[in-house]
Amino acid sequence: MKKIYTPLFCLPLLLIPACIKLSPFMIDAGPIENFSYKISPEMVKSSTSYDCTVAVENFKNKRPTIGSNKMFFYLIPGLPYGWGYYNIPEKGKMFPTIKHFAFSPTNQLAEAAKLSLKQSGLFKNVYYSKNSKTTDNTKFIFKGTILSTLYRQKLLSYCIGPVGPILWLIGAPSGWTQCRLKLFFSLIDAKTGKLLWSYNTNNAEDRVIWWYYQGADARDYTSVMRKSMNEAIINLETKIKENSSKFGLN
């Protein structure tokens, strides 16, 4: 019987079905990632503490909703990667290694702000007011507006289309992500409703993704929020020291 040999240049074509299955997109088997914000040594500590109570209300959502998903373009030979972005990442359909990002920004970012304020020691008492109800001894209300939670991503294929995942298996990066938070903070007099302080932050962090290390696609929202709160607390403390009478903290 005559033996049939497969030309070497055809081997990549034979690997295409297997390579496609390697992509976490196709098998939809990545983990669900949850936004998590915990006490960290990287949280700023205030040099002054004021004996008063602050309520943190749920943040307002003013994010754009438009998004774009061209991640499957990584399958096209000649293109170095597929790409996409989500302004509402908790509604994203495709990520480099996760199945879904569980995120409720209006309340989770407010709770994160409460934790950072409490850990800073700037105010003696800080609590989270889920339903915008405050206690009689509340002096200030800390508010936040979410202007952007832009999430950007790439899935790398190194210009070789569906065969690209082979390089993931030998240690080449499989993707890239960037998490951005653009926030507006304000401090309100609980009795008069007067605006006492406001501050804008716009921070982002990015990371390289490896196929063997799954579940970190949107993890940088935690560190970006911590950085944003550190900046805000430092600025707020400075403003109080400059004009404590304005805040009624003589």
N, C-alpha and C positions, 0 to 999 in steps of 0.2 A: 504493500500500500504506500502510495506517495505521501510523504509528510508535507503538511502545510505550515509555512512559517509566517509569522506576523512581522512586517517591517517595523524596525525600531521607531520610525517617525510616526507610526500609527498608535503606539502605546499611550501617548497622552489622550488620544481620542477615546480609547477604551476605558480610561480612568475617569472620564467626565461624569458618568452617573454616580460613581462613588464619591467624587469630590463635591458634587452638589449636595449630597446627603450629609457631608461633614459640616456644612454651614448651619449654624444654630437657627438661621432664619427658616430654613426649609423644614427642619425637624421640629421647630417650635418647642424645644425641650429645655430652654434656659430657665434659670430660677426666677421667681418673682422677687424684685428688689423693693424694700420698704424704706421710706425716709425715716432716719433715726437720728435723734439729737440728744446727746447725753453730756453729763458733766465732763469737762476736759481741762487739763492743765494749761491749755492754750487760750482759755477764756481770760479776758482782761480782769484785773483786780483794781478797784478804785482806791485812791489814797485817802478819800474822805467818805464818811458815811452820814447820811441825813436821816433823822428819826421821823420818818413819815411813811405813808402807805401809798403804793402805786398799783393801779389796776391795768392789766393788759387786755385789750379787747381783740376780738377776731379781726384779722386784717381784711381790707377791702381788695377785691379782685378787679384790676383794670388792665388785664393782659390782652394783647392781641390774640386772635384765635387762628390765624393763618399758619399753615405748615406745608412742608414739601417732602415727599418721600421718593427718592430715586435710588434707593439702596440696591435694587436688582440690576442696576447698570454695571455692577461689578462683574456680572456674567458676560459682558461684552468684551471680547478680546481687543486689546489696544487701549482700553480705558484703565487707568491705574486704580480706580476705586469707584464704588457707589456711594452716594451721599444723601443726606436728608437733614431736616431740622423740624423741631416741634416747639411752638410757643406754649402749648399745653402738653407737657411731657407725660402727664398721667393718662392721656388719651392716645399716646403713641402706639402704633401697631407693630413696628419693627425696631429692634435694637441689635447691636453687635452680639451680645451674649445673654441678655435677659429676655424673659417672656413679657414682663409687664412691670411698670414702675408704679407702686402703690403710694400715692401722694395726695394729700388734702391740704393744699398750701394755706388757705385762709385761716384754718385753725391750727395746723401743725407749725407754721412759721410763727404764729402768735405765741404758742406754747414754748417754742424755742427762744423767742425774745424774752419771755418771762423767766426762763431758766438762766439765760445769760445775765439779765438784770439782777436776778437774785444772787447769782454767784459772784457778781462784781462787788456786791456790798455797798453800792452807791446809795441805795435806799434800804431802810431797815426791813420793811415788809413789802413784798411783791406777790401779787396773785393774778391768776388767769380768770378773767370774767367772760365766760363763754357766751352768755346771753346779754352782755352789755349792762349787767346789773352790778352796781357798786355798793360797798358798805358805807355807813355814815362817816367813818373816819378816813375815807379815801381822799387824798389830797390831789393826786395827779392821775390822769388817764394816759397811758402810752398807746398810741395808735400806729398802724402801719398800712401802707397801700402797696400792693404788688403790681409793679409796672411791667415786669418781664421775668419769666422763668425760661428763657430761651435755651433749648437743648440742641446741640449740633453734633453730627456723627458722620463717620466714614467707615466703609467696609473695604478693606484693602484686597486687591486681587493681583497687583503687580503686573498689570497689562496682559496677563495670560488667561483672563476670563475664568471659566468654571474650574480650571486646573489650579487656580490660585490657592485654594485651601490646603493643597499639599504642602505649601510653604509654611502654613500655620502649624502643621504637625511637627515640623523640624525647628520650630522656635521663632519664626518670623512673626511680627505683630499682625494681628488680624483686623485691627480697627483703631479708631481714634474718636474720642468724645470730648465735648466741652459743655460745662454747666454754668449758666449765668443767672444771677439774681440782680434785678434792678428794683430797689425799694425806696419808699419815701416814709420816713418816720416823723412822728410829731408827739409832743407832750402838751396835754391840755389841762387847764385848771378844772378840777372836778366840780367845783362850786359855781364858777362863772362861765365855763366853757371857752375861756380865752386861750388862744394859741400862745404858748410860752416859748416853744422851741421846735425847730424842724431840721431835718437833715436828709440828704439824698445819698444813696450808695449805689454803686454799679460795679460789681465784681464778678470775675469768672475764673474758672480753673479748668484745665484740660488734662487728659491722660491718654497714654497709649494702652490699647487693649490687646491682651493675648488670649488665644483660644483656650489654653489650659487654665487660665485664671478667670473664671466666669463670675458674673454677679456684681461687677463694680461700675457698670456703665453710667449710672446716675448718682453714684455715691458722693461725688464732689459737691452736691448741693449742701451737704452738711458742713463741710469746711468753708464753703463760700458764705453760708449764713453766719457761721461763727465769726468770720472775718468782718462781715458787714456789721454785726452787732458790736464787735470790739471797737470798730471805728466810731459807731454811733455813741457808745457809752463814753468813750474818751472825749468826744466833742461835747456831749451833754455835760459832763463833769466840768470841763473847761468853761463852758458858758455859765454854769451856776456859780462858779468861783468868781467870774468876772462881774457878775451882777446878781448876787444872791437875793437882793431885795425884790427883784423882778419876780422871782419864784416864791417869795414869801418865806425864805429860809435864812433870815438874818441870824 
